[in-house]
Amino acid sequence: MKIYLDSLRKQSIDFSLYENTTYYLDFEIATSEQIKEEISKARLIEFIKWQNGNRYATLKVTNYIGNIFFFEKSFDIKSSKFLSHLSGKEQFQQVLSELEMRSKNLTFSNHSPSIAIRQTDFSNSNPDLLMQFSYFKQIILDWPRHANLNSDIEKILKKINFKYQTIYDDVDVIKVKRISNKTIRELTSKQSNLTILEKFSPLSSLPVSEFLSQNSPINYFPLKLNIKKNLITIDTAENRFIKFFFEHIQNIANRLTGIKGLPPTILSEQKRVLAFCRQVLSNPFFKEIGLMSSIPKNSTVLYSQPGYKEIFGHYTKSRFGIKNILDEFKQELLSQELKKISDLYEYWVFFVIAEAFLGDDFIIEQQEPIIKLGKLSYGVCFKKNNISIYYNKTESSTRKTSYSLMLRPDTTVEICMSGKNIKLIFDAKYKVQHAKNNDPEVEGNEILKYVKAEDIYKMHTYLDAISDVQFAMVVYPGTEFYFYEKNSYLPARKNIEDIEDFYGVGAIPLIPSNLDSKITLENFVNKLKKHLESVDICRL
């Protein structure tokens, strides 16, 4: 098998390939069965276009870099967008190292410089106290109304779990219609329910009187009988678990007082969490609920009934630690397969944007799990003073933040000024456009790489559909800066200092290990902050 750079198959490739570039394959004498097997083994099915029985095919790997082993040959696939002097695996390692360097002291606390939460880490069954409190705080205070803990308890109160309970109680004899063996046994043991009959009472001849008298000269007759009753009770194992859950949160919050040096923000959140739990537990519903002896892990109610299943899920997640997204990228680096550089670039962009706006001293907030492009993803928020920076923030009509479809920009900077919010959107796109036919323009020693028009179109969607958006910017691994001011019909601003009104769409280059793009971002953010300070928020 040979790989060529051109369709005429004159320029062969020995080892190094670039992602997002089309190559031409010649399978030579390989059979169709061998070709299928090799494509499958190399995990290239989605990247190779080949018709069964054909000797030729095309290969185009998009958004992935690293090594492939194909027809007993090793090929390095790397990015042409940055760090092109390195191999694909080394490029991935370099970007990952930058993230690790910025978050080398990463822990889940108010002092951490950074964190990204992706999923529950079931290997960590002993999370620290602050991590547990942070989880409960988020589902109580931070999650949206339709998904927070208050909505879960409301679901439970609308449809309370109950059970039928059997009890025995003394009932007036005239009301008894049916008796059981236990009723008969109770007749001889509860003397307090018997009365003495007059000597010639007509009741003395009844079988029950004769049974109780046992040929005694004194005749007895029951005033009450111990009868079985079926009652409905809400004192179930599941409801005892719900009561335990809120008492457990109270306990976690109260134990925070033993940690010295907590900032006022955490202490304020502690008071709000405690107030919420006390309010919930004061509901008359819990007065009829006893103490839990063991968690009903096999209960179908806790796995399926609305409200119950969400709270049981929260309890389970709170008992474990939380994975850092960097752990997943590290695992991917160790693999021998292709690595998805587009995802890593997207997260790297979020982190760099957050650092540009917030510095390295801010509070970390976890958001709810989300589905993005058909995959389970996550949302994270970095916060400092009046600035919050969201990764995968959901904008939708139900939240009254998007008048049409649900949208999730990669990075949303939300700034609160004079009691009003403005949003700045930065959407990472791991793609560039060369001048013509993939032949790059060269200015000095620099290859010029432009933003794709389709990505600018997407920024118009964000600017139009999402409420309170000031601008929407593509962030891409290119070289050219653009800003189109909506209130001006002038050409795109290519110099940051020329921007007069930060209302519109644009593109900003951002490349790992590239000082020029870092300076461009810093200049843009500094000019933006000065602009916001100088204008009336009511005009934004």
Secondary structure as GFF3:
##gff-version 3
##sequence-region A 1 540
A	DSSP	beta_strand	2	4	.	.	.	ID=ss1
A	DSSP	beta_strand	12	13	.	.	.	ID=ss2
A	DSSP	beta_strand	16	18	.	.	.	ID=ss3
A	DSSP	beta_strand	23	26	.	.	.	ID=ss4
A	DSSP	alpha_helix	32	41	.	.	.	ID=ss5
A	DSSP	beta_strand	48	49	.	.	.	ID=ss6
A	DSSP	beta_strand	56	59	.	.	.	ID=ss7
A	DSSP	beta_strand	64	70	.	.	.	ID=ss8
A	DSSP	beta_strand	73	78	.	.	.	ID=ss9
A	DSSP	alpha_helix	88	102	.	.	.	ID=ss10
A	DSSP	beta_strand	117	121	.	.	.	ID=ss11
A	DSSP	alpha_helix	129	137	.	.	.	ID=ss12
A	DSSP	pi_helix	138	142	.	.	.	ID=ss13
A	DSSP	alpha_helix	149	158	.	.	.	ID=ss14
A	DSSP	beta_strand	163	172	.	.	.	ID=ss15
A	DSSP	three_ten_helix	173	175	.	.	.	ID=ss16
A	DSSP	alpha_helix	181	189	.	.	.	ID=ss17
A	DSSP	three_ten_helix	191	193	.	.	.	ID=ss18
A	DSSP	beta_strand	194	196	.	.	.	ID=ss19
A	DSSP	three_ten_helix	202	205	.	.	.	ID=ss20
A	DSSP	alpha_helix	207	213	.	.	.	ID=ss21
A	DSSP	beta_strand	220	222	.	.	.	ID=ss22
A	DSSP	beta_strand	224	233	.	.	.	ID=ss23
A	DSSP	alpha_helix	237	255	.	.	.	ID=ss24
A	DSSP	three_ten_helix	256	258	.	.	.	ID=ss25
A	DSSP	alpha_helix	264	281	.	.	.	ID=ss26
A	DSSP	three_ten_helix	284	288	.	.	.	ID=ss27
A	DSSP	alpha_helix	300	304	.	.	.	ID=ss28
A	DSSP	alpha_helix	308	318	.	.	.	ID=ss29
A	DSSP	beta_strand	321	324	.	.	.	ID=ss30
A	DSSP	alpha_helix	325	334	.	.	.	ID=ss31
A	DSSP	beta_strand	339	340	.	.	.	ID=ss32
A	DSSP	alpha_helix	341	358	.	.	.	ID=ss33
A	DSSP	beta_strand	363	366	.	.	.	ID=ss34
A	DSSP	beta_strand	370	372	.	.	.	ID=ss35
A	DSSP	beta_strand	375	377	.	.	.	ID=ss36
A	DSSP	beta_strand	380	384	.	.	.	ID=ss37
A	DSSP	beta_strand	387	391	.	.	.	ID=ss38
A	DSSP	beta_strand	411	417	.	.	.	ID=ss39
A	DSSP	beta_strand	420	428	.	.	.	ID=ss40
A	DSSP	beta_strand	441	443	.	.	.	ID=ss41
A	DSSP	beta_strand	446	448	.	.	.	ID=ss42
A	DSSP	alpha_helix	453	465	.	.	.	ID=ss43
A	DSSP	beta_strand	469	476	.	.	.	ID=ss44
A	DSSP	beta_strand	482	485	.	.	.	ID=ss45
A	DSSP	three_ten_helix	496	498	.	.	.	ID=ss46
A	DSSP	beta_strand	504	509	.	.	.	ID=ss47
A	DSSP	alpha_helix	515	534	.	.	.	ID=ss48
A	DSSP	three_ten_helix	537	539	.	.	.	ID=ss49
###
